[in-house]
Amino acid sequence: MEKITIQTAIPSDLKTVWEAYTSPEHIVNWNFASDDWCCPEAKNDLKEGGTYFARMEAKDGSFGFDFKAIYSHVDPQSSLTYKLEDGRDVKTSFERDSQGVIVTTVFDPESQNPIDMQRDGWQAILNQFKSYVSSLKGQPNQ
């Protein structure tokens, strides 16, 4: 099955983008596809063999799920690769360009939902990430 690719360009420095993407205190602020969802908890043991965990929930309490993965490769401020509980692979890369940082995620689709729905959902989360990083500009220590 063909992999799905999503991408965004973020006008920020690589250190800020990496920290916002990998630090649990930041992940809880952007890791959801729409404003009626939230990420109340995140944990990240950012090393090969380490575990990534994020709880995603509808704000009205109607639905929620745990997103868990094990890292197979971590190259700080460059890329990370992990395997989801169902065996699918996900790779996210961070590349500097003249405008900031290009974040690209390539992942194996699952079989329950249409490809377009999966791409749109993951892209919506990446768009939330971009908005969150943009809100960090001018913050101390960012």
CYANA upper distance limits for C-alpha pairs under 8 A (distance plus 0.5 A):
  1 MET  CA    108 ASP  CA      8.13
  1 MET  CA    109 PRO  CA      8.09
  2 GLU  CA    108 ASP  CA      7.72
  2 GLU  CA    109 PRO  CA      8.16
  3 LYS  CA    106 VAL  CA      6.93
  3 LYS  CA    107 PHE  CA      5.98
  3 LYS  CA    108 ASP  CA      5.31
  3 LYS  CA    109 PRO  CA      6.80
  4 ILE  CA    106 VAL  CA      6.03
  4 ILE  CA    107 PHE  CA      5.82
  4 ILE  CA    108 ASP  CA      6.81
  4 ILE  CA    109 PRO  CA      6.99
  4 ILE  CA    115 ILE  CA      8.19
  4 ILE  CA    119 ARG  CA      6.98
  5 THR  CA    104 THR  CA      7.55
  5 THR  CA    105 THR  CA      6.20
  5 THR  CA    106 VAL  CA      4.91
  5 THR  CA    107 PHE  CA      7.11
  5 THR  CA    119 ARG  CA      7.88
  6 ILE  CA    104 THR  CA      6.30
  6 ILE  CA    105 THR  CA      5.86
  6 ILE  CA    106 VAL  CA      7.06
  6 ILE  CA    119 ARG  CA      7.37
  6 ILE  CA    122 TRP  CA      7.78
  6 ILE  CA    123 GLN  CA      6.27
  6 ILE  CA    126 LEU  CA      8.43
  7 GLN  CA    102 ILE  CA      7.57
  7 GLN  CA    103 VAL  CA      6.08
  7 GLN  CA    104 THR  CA      4.84
  7 GLN  CA    105 THR  CA      6.83
  7 GLN  CA    123 GLN  CA      7.78
  7 GLN  CA    126 LEU  CA      7.99
  8 THR  CA    102 ILE  CA      6.33
  8 THR  CA    103 VAL  CA      5.96
  8 THR  CA    104 THR  CA      7.21
  8 THR  CA    126 LEU  CA      7.57
  8 THR  CA    127 ASN  CA      7.66
  8 THR  CA    130 LYS  CA      7.84
  9 ALA  CA     99 GLN  CA      8.25
  9 ALA  CA    100 GLY  CA      7.44
  9 ALA  CA    101 VAL  CA      6.21
  9 ALA  CA    102 ILE  CA      4.93
  9 ALA  CA    103 VAL  CA      6.80
  9 ALA  CA    130 LYS  CA      8.25
 10 ILE  CA     17 VAL  CA      8.40
 10 ILE  CA     99 GLN  CA      8.08
 10 ILE  CA    100 GLY  CA      6.14
 10 ILE  CA    101 VAL  CA      5.69
 10 ILE  CA    102 ILE  CA      6.78
 10 ILE  CA    103 VAL  CA      8.05
 10 ILE  CA    130 LYS  CA      6.41
 10 ILE  CA    133 VAL  CA      8.17
 10 ILE  CA    134 SER  CA      8.06
 11 PRO  CA     99 GLN  CA      6.13
 11 PRO  CA    100 GLY  CA      4.81
 11 PRO  CA    101 VAL  CA      6.93
 11 PRO  CA    134 SER  CA      7.91
 12 SER  CA     16 THR  CA      7.39
 12 SER  CA     17 VAL  CA      7.26
 12 SER  CA     99 GLN  CA      8.35
 12 SER  CA    100 GLY  CA      5.44
 12 SER  CA    101 VAL  CA      6.93
 12 SER  CA    133 VAL  CA      8.07
 12 SER  CA    134 SER  CA      7.91
 12 SER  CA    137 LYS  CA      8.44
 13 ASP  CA     17 VAL  CA      6.89
 13 ASP  CA     96 ARG  CA      8.49
 13 ASP  CA    100 GLY  CA      6.38
 13 ASP  CA    101 VAL  CA      7.19
 14 LEU  CA     18 TRP  CA      6.51
 14 LEU  CA     77 GLN  CA      7.11
 14 LEU  CA     94 PHE  CA      8.03
 14 LEU  CA     95 GLU  CA      8.44
 14 LEU  CA     96 ARG  CA      7.27
 14 LEU  CA    100 GLY  CA      7.89
 14 LEU  CA    101 VAL  CA      6.65
 15 LYS  CA     19 GLU  CA      6.60
 15 LYS  CA     77 GLN  CA      7.29
 16 THR  CA     20 ALA  CA      6.55
 16 THR  CA    133 VAL  CA      8.09
 16 THR  CA    142 GLN  CA      6.36
 17 VAL  CA     21 TYR  CA      6.60
 17 VAL  CA    101 VAL  CA      7.99
 17 VAL  CA    133 VAL  CA      7.18
 18 TRP  CA     22 THR  CA      6.60
 18 TRP  CA     76 PRO  CA      8.39
 18 TRP  CA     77 GLN  CA      6.11
 18 TRP  CA     94 PHE  CA      8.23
 19 GLU  CA     23 SER  CA      6.03
 19 GLU  CA     26 HIS  CA      8.23
 20 ALA  CA     26 HIS  CA      5.64
 20 ALA  CA     27 ILE  CA      7.13
 20 ALA  CA    133 VAL  CA      7.28
 21 TYR  CA     26 HIS  CA      7.53
 21 TYR  CA     27 ILE  CA      6.77
 21 TYR  CA    129 PHE  CA      8.08
 22 THR  CA     26 HIS  CA      8.07
 22 THR  CA     27 ILE  CA      7.32
 22 THR  CA     44 ASN  CA      7.50
 22 THR  CA     46 LEU  CA      7.96
 23 SER  CA     27 ILE  CA      6.59
 23 SER  CA     44 ASN  CA      7.44
 24 PRO  CA     28 VAL  CA      6.78
 24 PRO  CA     41 GLU  CA      8.28
 24 PRO  CA     42 ALA  CA      5.58
 24 PRO  CA     43 LYS  CA      6.01
 24 PRO  CA     44 ASN  CA      6.79
 25 GLU  CA     29 ASN  CA      8.02
 25 GLU  CA     42 ALA  CA      8.18
 26 HIS  CA     30 TRP  CA      7.65
 27 ILE  CA     31 ASN  CA      6.13
 27 ILE  CA     39 CYS  CA      8.15
 27 ILE  CA     42 ALA  CA      7.04
 28 VAL  CA     38 CYS  CA      7.92
 28 VAL  CA     39 CYS  CA      5.33
 28 VAL  CA     40 PRO  CA      6.45
 28 VAL  CA     41 GLU  CA      6.62
 28 VAL  CA     42 ALA  CA      6.63
 28 VAL  CA     54 ALA  CA      8.44
 29 ASN  CA     38 CYS  CA      8.30
 29 ASN  CA     39 CYS  CA      7.49
 29 ASN  CA    132 TYR  CA      7.70
 30 TRP  CA     39 CYS  CA      8.03
 30 TRP  CA    125 ILE  CA      7.59
 30 TRP  CA    128 GLN  CA      5.90
 30 TRP  CA    129 PHE  CA      5.64
 30 TRP  CA    132 TYR  CA      6.64
 31 ASN  CA     38 CYS  CA      7.70
 31 ASN  CA     39 CYS  CA      6.37
 31 ASN  CA     56 MET  CA      8.11
 31 ASN  CA    125 ILE  CA      6.40
 31 ASN  CA    128 GLN  CA      7.69
 31 ASN  CA    129 PHE  CA      7.51
 32 PHE  CA     37 TRP  CA      6.35
 32 PHE  CA     38 CYS  CA      6.21
 32 PHE  CA     39 CYS  CA      6.85
 32 PHE  CA     56 MET  CA      7.23
 32 PHE  CA    124 ALA  CA      8.26
 32 PHE  CA    125 ILE  CA      5.78
 32 PHE  CA    128 GLN  CA      7.67
 33 ALA  CA     37 TRP  CA      7.43
 33 ALA  CA    121 GLY  CA      6.53
 33 ALA  CA    122 TRP  CA      7.71
 33 ALA  CA    123 GLN  CA      8.49
 33 ALA  CA    124 ALA  CA      5.36
 33 ALA  CA    125 ILE  CA      4.93
 33 ALA  CA    128 GLN  CA      7.42
 34 SER  CA    124 ALA  CA      7.66
 34 SER  CA    125 ILE  CA      8.13
 34 SER  CA    128 GLN  CA      8.36
 36 ASP  CA     58 ALA  CA      6.49
 36 ASP  CA     59 LYS  CA      6.01
 36 ASP  CA     60 ASP  CA      8.16
 37 TRP  CA     56 MET  CA      7.60
 37 TRP  CA     57 GLU  CA      6.07
 37 TRP  CA     58 ALA  CA      4.75
 37 TRP  CA     59 LYS  CA      5.59
 38 CYS  CA     56 MET  CA      6.36
 38 CYS  CA     57 GLU  CA      5.95
 38 CYS  CA     58 ALA  CA      6.81
 38 CYS  CA     59 LYS  CA      6.65
 39 CYS  CA     54 ALA  CA      7.26
 39 CYS  CA     55 ARG  CA      5.99
 39 CYS  CA     56 MET  CA      5.11
 39 CYS  CA     57 GLU  CA      6.80
 40 PRO  CA     55 ARG  CA      6.69
 40 PRO  CA     56 MET  CA      7.40
 40 PRO  CA     57 GLU  CA      8.03
 41 GLU  CA     54 ALA  CA      6.30
 41 GLU  CA     55 ARG  CA      5.84
 41 GLU  CA     56 MET  CA      8.37
 42 ALA  CA     52 TYR  CA      8.27
 42 ALA  CA     53 PHE  CA      6.00
 42 ALA  CA     54 ALA  CA      4.77
 42 ALA  CA     55 ARG  CA      6.89
 43 LYS  CA     51 THR  CA      8.32
 43 LYS  CA     52 TYR  CA      6.45
 43 LYS  CA     53 PHE  CA      5.59
 43 LYS  CA     54 ALA  CA      6.98
 44 ASN  CA     50 GLY  CA      8.07
 44 ASN  CA     51 THR  CA      6.62
 44 ASN  CA     52 TYR  CA      5.08
 44 ASN  CA     53 PHE  CA      6.79
 45 ASP  CA     50 GLY  CA      5.31
 45 ASP  CA     51 THR  CA      5.80
 45 ASP  CA     52 TYR  CA      6.71
 46 LEU  CA     50 GLY  CA      6.32
 46 LEU  CA     51 THR  CA      7.77
 46 LEU  CA     52 TYR  CA      7.95
 46 LEU  CA     71 TYR  CA      7.84
 46 LEU  CA     74 VAL  CA      7.64
 47 LYS  CA     71 TYR  CA      6.97
 47 LYS  CA     73 HIS  CA      7.79
 47 LYS  CA     74 VAL  CA      6.42
 48 GLU  CA     70 ILE  CA      8.25
 48 GLU  CA     71 TYR  CA      5.49
 48 GLU  CA     72 SER  CA      5.56
 48 GLU  CA     73 HIS  CA      5.71
 48 GLU  CA     74 VAL  CA      6.55
 49 GLY  CA     70 ILE  CA      6.33
 49 GLY  CA     71 TYR  CA      5.68
 49 GLY  CA     72 SER  CA      6.49
 50 GLY  CA     70 ILE  CA      6.15
 50 GLY  CA     71 TYR  CA      5.95
 51 THR  CA     68 LYS  CA      7.67
 51 THR  CA     69 ALA  CA      6.27
 51 THR  CA     70 ILE  CA      5.12
 51 THR  CA     71 TYR  CA      6.83
 52 TYR  CA     67 PHE  CA      8.40
 52 TYR  CA     68 LYS  CA      6.12
 52 TYR  CA     69 ALA  CA      5.65
 52 TYR  CA     70 ILE  CA      6.69
 52 TYR  CA     71 TYR  CA      7.88
 53 PHE  CA     66 ASP  CA      7.54
 53 PHE  CA     67 PHE  CA      6.18
 53 PHE  CA     68 LYS  CA      5.12
 53 PHE  CA     69 ALA  CA      7.20
 54 ALA  CA     66 ASP  CA      6.39
 54 ALA  CA     67 PHE  CA      5.64
 54 ALA  CA     68 LYS  CA      7.14
 55 ARG  CA     64 GLY  CA      7.83
 55 ARG  CA     65 PHE  CA      6.50
 55 ARG  CA     66 ASP  CA      5.07
 55 ARG  CA     67 PHE  CA      6.67
 56 MET  CA     64 GLY  CA      5.99
 56 MET  CA     65 PHE  CA      5.99
 56 MET  CA     66 ASP  CA      6.74
 56 MET  CA     67 PHE  CA      7.86
 57 GLU  CA     61 GLY  CA      7.20
 57 GLU  CA     62 SER  CA      8.45
 57 GLU  CA     63 PHE  CA      6.38
 57 GLU  CA     64 GLY  CA      4.45
 57 GLU  CA     65 PHE  CA      6.96
 58 ALA  CA     62 SER  CA      6.52
 58 ALA  CA     63 PHE  CA      5.97
 58 ALA  CA     64 GLY  CA      6.56
 67 PHE  CA     84 LEU  CA      8.40
 68 LYS  CA     84 LEU  CA      6.60
 68 LYS  CA     85 GLU  CA      6.70
 69 ALA  CA     82 TYR  CA      6.48
 69 ALA  CA     83 LYS  CA      5.83
 69 ALA  CA     84 LEU  CA      4.82
 69 ALA  CA     85 GLU  CA      6.35
 70 ILE  CA     82 TYR  CA      5.80
 70 ILE  CA     83 LYS  CA      5.89
 70 ILE  CA     84 LEU  CA      7.18
 70 ILE  CA     85 GLU  CA      8.43
 71 TYR  CA     80 LEU  CA      7.84
 71 TYR  CA     81 THR  CA      6.32
 71 TYR  CA     82 TYR  CA      4.57
 71 TYR  CA     83 LYS  CA      6.94
 72 SER  CA     80 LEU  CA      8.40
 72 SER  CA     81 THR  CA      6.13
 72 SER  CA     82 TYR  CA      5.68
 72 SER  CA     83 LYS  CA      7.46
 73 HIS  CA     79 SER  CA      8.45
 73 HIS  CA     80 LEU  CA      6.09
 73 HIS  CA     81 THR  CA      5.53
 73 HIS  CA     82 TYR  CA      7.37
 74 VAL  CA     79 SER  CA      6.67
 74 VAL  CA     80 LEU  CA      4.97
 74 VAL  CA     81 THR  CA      6.97
 75 ASP  CA     79 SER  CA      5.66
 75 ASP  CA     80 LEU  CA      6.56
 76 PRO  CA     80 LEU  CA      8.19
 77 GLN  CA     94 PHE  CA      7.02
 78 SER  CA     93 SER  CA      6.22
 78 SER  CA     94 PHE  CA      5.49
 78 SER  CA     95 GLU  CA      7.18
 79 SER  CA     91 LYS  CA      7.62
 79 SER  CA     92 THR  CA      6.03
 79 SER  CA     93 SER  CA      4.62
 79 SER  CA     94 PHE  CA      6.42
 80 LEU  CA     91 LYS  CA      6.26
 80 LEU  CA     92 THR  CA      5.97
 80 LEU  CA     93 SER  CA      7.06
 81 THR  CA     89 ASP  CA      7.74
 81 THR  CA     90 VAL  CA      6.13
 81 THR  CA     91 LYS  CA      4.77
 81 THR  CA     92 THR  CA      6.94
 82 TYR  CA     89 ASP  CA      6.42
 82 TYR  CA     90 VAL  CA      5.93
 82 TYR  CA     91 LYS  CA      7.06
 83 LYS  CA     87 GLY  CA      6.24
 83 LYS  CA     88 ARG  CA      6.07
 83 LYS  CA     89 ASP  CA      5.10
 83 LYS  CA     90 VAL  CA      6.76
 84 LEU  CA     88 ARG  CA      5.79
 84 LEU  CA     89 ASP  CA      6.89
 84 LEU  CA     90 VAL  CA      8.06
 88 ARG  CA    107 PHE  CA      7.77
 88 ARG  CA    108 ASP  CA      5.92
 88 ARG  CA    109 PRO  CA      7.93
 88 ARG  CA    110 GLU  CA      8.09
 89 ASP  CA    107 PHE  CA      6.25
 89 ASP  CA    108 ASP  CA      6.20
 90 VAL  CA    105 THR  CA      7.47
 90 VAL  CA    106 VAL  CA      6.31
 90 VAL  CA    107 PHE  CA      4.80
 90 VAL  CA    108 ASP  CA      7.14
 91 LYS  CA    105 THR  CA      6.05
 91 LYS  CA    106 VAL  CA      5.84
 91 LYS  CA    107 PHE  CA      6.90
 92 THR  CA    103 VAL  CA      7.41
 92 THR  CA    104 THR  CA      5.96
 92 THR  CA    105 THR  CA      4.69
 92 THR  CA    106 VAL  CA      6.97
 93 SER  CA    102 ILE  CA      8.43
 93 SER  CA    103 VAL  CA      6.23
 93 SER  CA    104 THR  CA      5.80
 93 SER  CA    105 THR  CA      7.00
 94 PHE  CA    101 VAL  CA      6.83
 94 PHE  CA    102 ILE  CA      6.24
 94 PHE  CA    103 VAL  CA      5.29
 94 PHE  CA    104 THR  CA      7.24
 95 GLU  CA    101 VAL  CA      5.90
 95 GLU  CA    102 ILE  CA      5.58
 95 GLU  CA    103 VAL  CA      7.10
 96 ARG  CA    100 GLY  CA      6.25
 96 ARG  CA    101 VAL  CA      4.95
 96 ARG  CA    102 ILE  CA      6.76
 97 ASP  CA    101 VAL  CA      6.30
 97 ASP  CA    102 ILE  CA      7.43
109 PRO  CA    115 ILE  CA      7.28
109 PRO  CA    118 GLN  CA      7.69
113 ASN  CA    117 MET  CA      7.09
113 ASN  CA    118 GLN  CA      7.20
114 PRO  CA    118 GLN  CA      6.96
115 ILE  CA    119 ARG  CA      6.61
116 ASP  CA    120 ASP  CA      6.45
117 MET  CA    121 GLY  CA      6.55
118 GLN  CA    122 TRP  CA      6.69
119 ARG  CA    123 GLN  CA      6.42
120 ASP  CA    124 ALA  CA      6.51
121 GLY  CA    125 ILE  CA      7.01
122 TRP  CA    126 LEU  CA      6.82
123 GLN  CA    127 ASN  CA      6.55
124 ALA  CA    128 GLN  CA      6.75
125 ILE  CA    129 PHE  CA      6.78
126 LEU  CA    130 LYS  CA      6.82
127 ASN  CA    131 SER  CA      6.81
128 GLN  CA    132 TYR  CA      6.60
129 PHE  CA    133 VAL  CA      6.67
130 LYS  CA    134 SER  CA      6.66
131 SER  CA    135 SER  CA      6.82
132 TYR  CA    136 LEU  CA      7.20
133 VAL  CA    137 LYS  CA      7.76
136 LEU  CA    142 GLN  CA      7.33
137 LYS  CA    142 GLN  CA      7.77
138 GLY  CA    142 GLN  CA      8.06
